[in-house]
Amino acid sequence: MSLLIKNGIVLDPSADQAIRRDVYIDGGVIQDQIPDSEQSNSIQVLDAAGCWVMPGFIDLHVHLREPGLTHKETIATGSAAAAAGGFTTICAMPNTVPVTDSAEIVRYILGQAAKAPYTHVLPVGSITLGQEGRELSHMDEMAAAGVCAFSEDGKSVMNAALMKQAMEKAKALGLPILDHCEDISLAGGCVNEGENAQRAGLPGISRDAEELMTARDIMLAASTGVKLHICHVSTAGSVEIIREAKKRGIPITAEACPHHFTLSDESILTQDPNFKMSPPLRTKGDVQAILDGLADGTLDCIATDHAPHHAEDKNTDMQSAANGIVGLETALSLSVTRLTSPGILTPLALAKCLSYNPAKIIGLDRGEIRPHKPADVVIVNPAKQYVVDKNSFYTKGRNTPFHGMTLQGKVEATILDGRIVYQNGKVYK
């Protein structure tokens, strides 16, 4: 069935344009002409009055937990959560069991994703075998099997020579590296270092751990020419390092997570493990630096770092609890509430951060609303307020610090290749 989206404000970053117009979709593709007869039985009409019509969101940083940890999440439940959050493409990180370090695991993930057609799932291959940091993974084979990038995910490759080899290999394969920056010799701890960590009686994670590794890997990127993407930037120092590197023309991009531009380390005083993540929550000054980095383009995109956990992993003390929170179903609302409503980002700039820029980082022909482009589209009501209810999530994870919070901005419908996969609070296969 064809779709006609009427009366919405279309946000198309590729044209740098926000304009009220209709969008006609047929055959899974955005068309350049609307049929004369809107009353045709073959055309389904969606009224987007008062809404933004945006390119489907693309998340470069998601943990789907399958294979191996399906009690936390499956590809099916994670994909459904993505659709509910407006994401039409998600990149699945490699810290699965076994680690995504071979073509066999890549093919398995793609096969499972095909059974849950709520979103496009792109596997990310690990940089080293088993994420052990000793030997490069089968990067050639994984590239041929369909990975979109390489990453050591929640770790850094501590051996600089090995990381340089990985960058040279990724450059030759034409794929980016998604980089978790953390020098483990400086990282031992539980939450952000500083006054609030001390007040909470918890060991802190040094900001030096992030900033030192960020600087090292940017230097290696300058040497190798690889496309380097810095994940979940959390400190003011990292923002400044990235800003200066971009001025020098080094081929890097970077992302911010909604929790890092919404929450500060004051939250850890609650001793609630749902505020524990890696990198940790930082100071209000760091939060402001993240906001400034998004506003001036130093930080190119917004990613969730969606990290679902079983209740047992979080229902413990702060120091023992697992790192991470779920994010796919709250990212848009947090972004509207914290970024567009206060005027830090325009709606068009938000579309760029959620769709267009992530697509360009991984070389994907999506993130645009133009004729002849794939019809991955999300309809957002920016004025709609709601209270976050973790028990209504599609993800298996309930580990969110935003439960009970009133947010603004709601996904009304998600369209994947011209097919409605989410509407009115329901996901459709």
HUGI-V242290 format. One record per residue. N is the residue number from 1. RES is the residue in one letter. PHI is phi in whole degrees, -180 to 180 (NA if undefined). Layout:
N:RES:PHI
N:RES:PHI
This chain:
1:M:NA
2:S:-81
3:L:-123
4:L:-126
5:I:-96
6:K:-111
7:N:71
8:G:-90
9:I:-93
10:V:-83
11:L:-104
12:D:-118
13:P:-62
14:S:-65
15:A:-102
16:D:52
17:Q:-137
18:A:-123
19:I:-147
20:R:-77
21:R:-162
22:D:-91
23:V:-126
24:Y:-109
25:I:-123
26:D:-149
27:G:65
28:G:77
29:V:-130
30:I:-73
31:Q:-100
32:D:-92
33:Q:-133
34:I:-99
35:P:-57
36:D:-63
37:S:-94
38:E:-77
39:Q:-91
40:S:-59
41:N:-66
42:S:-87
43:I:-113
44:Q:-93
45:V:-102
46:L:-113
47:D:-88
48:A:-108
49:A:-58
50:G:79
51:C:-116
52:W:-91
53:V:-109
54:M:-120
55:P:-60
56:G:-53
57:F:-71
58:I:-127
59:D:-107
60:L:-80
61:H:-148
62:V:-134
63:H:-109
64:L:-99
65:R:70
66:E:-114
67:P:-82
68:G:101
69:L:-128
70:T:-73
71:H:-72
72:K:-93
73:E:-168
74:T:-122
75:I:-62
76:A:-68
77:T:-70
78:G:-66
79:S:-68
80:A:-65
81:A:-62
82:A:-61
83:A:-61
84:A:-65
85:G:-92
86:G:91
87:F:-91
88:T:-104
89:T:-143
90:I:-133
91:C:-104
92:A:-90
93:M:-69
94:P:-89
95:N:-83
96:T:-93
97:V:-130
98:P:-74
99:V:-61
100:T:-76
101:D:-127
102:S:-146
103:A:-63
104:E:-60
105:I:-69
106:V:-59
107:R:-65
108:Y:-62
109:I:-61
110:L:-65
111:G:-66
112:Q:-67
113:A:-65
114:A:-65
115:K:-83
116:A:-129
117:P:-80
118:Y:-97
119:T:-159
120:H:-79
121:V:-112
122:L:-113
123:P:-69
124:V:-109
125:G:-89
126:S:-72
127:I:-75
128:T:-119
129:L:-60
130:G:64
131:Q:53
132:E:-96
133:G:74
134:R:-112
135:E:-146
136:L:-61
137:S:-75
138:H:-82
139:M:-65
140:D:-60
141:E:-66
142:M:-68
143:A:-62
144:A:-66
145:A:-79
146:G:124
147:V:-70
148:C:-99
149:A:-172
150:F:-124
151:S:-159
152:E:-92
153:D:55
154:G:-78
155:K:-134
156:S:-104
157:V:-78
158:M:-70
159:N:-78
160:A:-63
161:A:-66
162:L:-68
163:M:-65
164:K:-63
165:Q:-61
166:A:-62
167:M:-65
168:E:-63
169:K:-68
170:A:-62
171:K:-61
172:A:-65
173:L:-86
174:G:73
175:L:-122
176:P:-82
177:I:-110
178:L:-98
179:D:-112
180:H:-84
181:C:-103
182:E:-161
183:D:-80
184:I:-67
185:S:-70
186:L:-114
187:A:-102
188:G:-57
189:G:162
190:C:-122
191:V:-137
192:N:-58
193:E:-65
194:G:127
195:E:-60
196:N:-71
197:A:-63
198:Q:-64
199:R:-63
200:A:-83
201:G:70
202:L:-121
203:P:-69
204:G:-105
205:I:-97
206:S:-66
207:R:-66
208:D:-59
209:A:-59
210:E:-76
211:E:-70
212:L:-64
213:M:-71
214:T:-59
215:A:-64
216:R:-61
217:D:-73
218:I:-67
219:M:-62
220:L:-68
221:A:-65
222:A:-64
223:S:-75
224:T:-97
225:G:81
226:V:-68
227:K:-81
228:L:-107
229:H:-117
230:I:-89
231:C:-83
232:H:26
233:V:-63
234:S:-130
235:T:-120
236:A:-62
237:G:-63
238:S:-64
239:V:-58
240:E:-68
241:I:-61
242:I:-66
243:R:-59
244:E:-67
245:A:-65
246:K:-65
247:K:-62
248:R:-86
249:G:83
250:I:-74
251:P:-77
252:I:-125
253:T:-134
254:A:-155
255:E:-125
256:A:-122
257:C:-104
258:P:-55
259:H:-67
260:H:-80
261:F:-104
262:T:-113
263:L:-114
264:S:-118
265:D:-70
266:E:-62
267:S:-66
268:I:-70
269:L:-66
270:T:-74
271:Q:62
272:D:-87
273:P:-60
274:N:-69
275:F:-97
276:K:-98
277:M:-154
278:S:-134
279:P:-64
280:P:-78
281:L:-65
282:R:-113
283:T:-76
284:K:-62
285:G:-65
286:D:-68
287:V:-58
288:Q:-63
289:A:-64
290:I:-64
291:L:-61
292:D:-63
293:G:-65
294:L:-68
295:A:-65
296:D:-97
297:G:86
298:T:-61
299:L:-99
300:D:-84
301:C:-152
302:I:-112
303:A:-130
304:T:-90
305:D:55
306:H:-53
307:A:-135
308:P:-72
309:H:-132
310:H:-70
311:A:-54
312:E:-63
313:D:-74
314:K:-111
315:N:-81
316:T:-154
317:D:-75
318:M:-57
319:Q:-71
320:S:-88
321:A:-67
322:A:-70
323:N:-79
324:G:119
325:I:-137
326:V:-81
327:G:-147
328:L:-62
329:E:-93
330:T:-121
331:A:-61
332:L:-63
333:S:-66
334:L:-63
335:S:-69
336:V:-65
337:T:-63
338:R:-93
339:L:-112
340:T:-84
341:S:-61
342:P:-79
343:G:86
344:I:-71
345:L:-125
346:T:-74
347:P:-55
348:L:-66
349:A:-65
350:L:-65
351:A:-61
352:K:-64
353:C:-71
354:L:-93
355:S:-131
356:Y:-66
357:N:-65
358:P:-58
359:A:-62
360:K:-69
361:I:-62
362:I:-103
363:G:68
364:L:-101
365:D:-86
366:R:-144
367:G:82
368:E:-137
369:I:-118
370:R:-138
371:P:-55
372:H:76
373:K:-95
374:P:-57
375:A:-87
376:D:-100
377:V:-139
378:V:-128
379:I:-106
380:V:-122
381:N:-95
382:P:-74
383:A:-96
384:K:-74
385:Q:-105
386:Y:-156
387:V:-102
388:V:-65
389:D:-125
390:K:-61
391:N:-76
392:S:-99
393:F:-65
394:Y:-83
395:T:-64
396:K:-70
397:G:-73
398:R:-116
399:N:-85
400:T:-132
401:P:-85
402:F:-101
403:H:-57
404:G:86
405:M:-83
406:T:-88
407:L:-123
408:Q:-117
409:G:101
410:K:-140
411:V:-72
412:E:-94
413:A:-156
414:T:-124
415:I:-119
416:L:-117
417:D:50
418:G:83
419:R:-116
420:I:-71
421:V:-111
422:Y:-150
423:Q:-164
424:N:54
425:G:81
426:K:-123
427:V:-96
428:Y:-121
429:K:-87
